Amino acid sequence: MEKIRITKVKSAIDRPRKVKATLEALGLRKVNSSAEHVVTPQIEGMVKRVAHLVSVEKI
């Protein structure tokens, strides 16, 4: 299975509640924190919602 590493590169201050909840669900709390996930349609949708705050790389 394909995996991705998601890194939070921008702050979630002044962002809507749904965006903050999505970052939390991905396991991203502080700036420069990273999380690894298996690529699923659910994870892809979450990444699209917060694409302006994160960077994604394939592992």
Residue pairs with C-beta under 8 A, 6 or more apart in sequence:
1 38
1 39
2 38
2 39
2 58
3 36
3 37
3 38
3 39
3 58
3 59
4 36
4 37
4 39
4 43
4 47
4 56
4 57
4 58
4 59
5 34
5 35
5 36
5 56
5 57
5 58
5 59
6 26
6 28
6 34
6 35
6 36
6 37
6 47
6 54
6 55
6 56
7 28
7 32
7 33
7 34
7 54
7 55
7 56
7 57
8 23
8 28
8 29
8 30
8 31
8 32
8 33
8 34
8 53
8 54
9 31
9 32
9 53
9 54
9 55
10 31
10 52
10 53
10 54
11 31
11 53
12 19
12 20
12 23
12 53
15 53
18 49
19 49
19 50
19 53
22 46
22 49
22 50
23 29
23 50
23 53
23 54
25 46
26 35
26 37
26 43
26 46
26 47
26 50
26 54
27 33
27 35
28 34
28 35
28 54
36 59
37 43
47 54
47 56
